[in-house]
Amino acid sequence: MDEHPAIALVSTRQGRRAVLASRPRLQVIDVVGTWKGEGQDVGATARYFGISDDEVRAVVAYYVANKDEMDDEIRRHLDAQQEYKRVLGSDAF
């Protein structure tokens, strides 16, 4: 991770995940998803998570360098959320 020192890889039940090194419970896919949802607004994303603009930029740089892999991971994550909602029923949300 020399190329992206602000990013760490951790093992989870879902496999290895990229996280923000300063906040190892904050997954890169969550920051990227919010960044996309905020119209790629670094400041809005940073405020949402309570992190610095530089940390968001570091996540975005990692995302750009690993775009295909990250997009697949985001897609799987969103699919799993939809399946979870389907199993519980829409009344739970």
C-alpha positions in Angstrom: 0.0 0.0 0.0 3.0 2.3 -0.4 1.2 4.0 -3.3 -1.8 4.7 -1.1 -0.6 5.1 2.5 -3.9 6.5 3.7 -5.6 3.2 2.8 -5.2 -0.1 4.6 -6.6 -3.6 3.9 -8.4 -5.5 6.7 -9.9 -8.9 6.9 -13.7 -9.0 7.4 -16.3 -11.8 7.2 -16.9 -10.6 3.6 -13.2 -10.9 2.7 -10.4 -8.3 2.5 -11.7 -4.7 2.4 -10.0 -1.4 1.8 -10.5 1.0 4.7 -9.3 4.4 5.6 -6.1 3.8 7.6 -6.9 6.5 10.2 -10.4 5.0 10.7 -10.2 1.3 10.0 -14.0 0.8 10.4 -14.7 3.2 7.5 -14.6 1.2 4.3 -13.5 2.8 1.0 -16.7 1.6 -0.7 -18.8 3.6 1.8 -16.8 6.8 1.2 -16.9 6.3 -2.6 -20.6 5.6 -2.5 -21.2 8.8 -0.6 -18.8 10.8 -2.8 -20.8 9.6 -5.8 -24.1 10.4 -4.2 -22.9 13.9 -3.3 -22.1 14.6 -7.0 -18.4 13.9 -6.3 -18.2 16.8 -3.8 -15.2 16.2 -1.7 -16.2 18.7 1.0 -19.7 17.3 1.4 -18.3 13.8 1.7 -15.8 14.8 4.2 -18.4 16.6 6.3 -20.7 13.6 6.2 -18.1 11.2 7.6 -16.3 13.8 9.8 -13.0 13.3 8.0 -10.7 15.7 6.2 -10.9 16.6 2.5 -7.4 15.1 2.1 -8.7 11.8 3.4 -11.6 11.8 0.9 -9.1 12.7 -1.9 -6.9 9.7 -0.8 -9.9 7.4 -1.0 -10.8 8.8 -4.4 -7.2 8.3 -5.6 -7.4 4.7 -4.4 -10.7 4.2 -6.1 -9.4 5.6 -9.4 -6.4 3.3 -9.3 -8.6 0.3 -8.6 -11.8 1.3 -10.4 -12.9 -2.0 -11.9 -12.3 -3.9 -8.7 -13.9 -1.3 -6.5 -17.0 -0.9 -8.8 -17.5 -4.7 -8.6 -17.2 -4.6 -4.8 -19.7 -1.7 -4.7 -22.1 -3.5 -7.0 -21.9 -6.7 -4.8 -22.4 -4.6 -1.6 -25.5 -2.9 -3.1 -26.9 -6.2 -4.3 -26.4 -7.7 -0.8 -28.3 -4.7 0.7 -31.2 -5.2 -1.8 -31.3 -8.9 -1.0 -31.3 -8.1 2.8 -34.2 -5.7 2.3 -36.1 -8.2 0.1 -35.7 -11.0 2.8 -36.9 -8.7 5.6 -39.7 -7.3 3.6 -40.1 -3.7 2.5 -42.1 -2.9 5.7 -38.8 -3.1 7.7 -37.5 0.0 6.0 
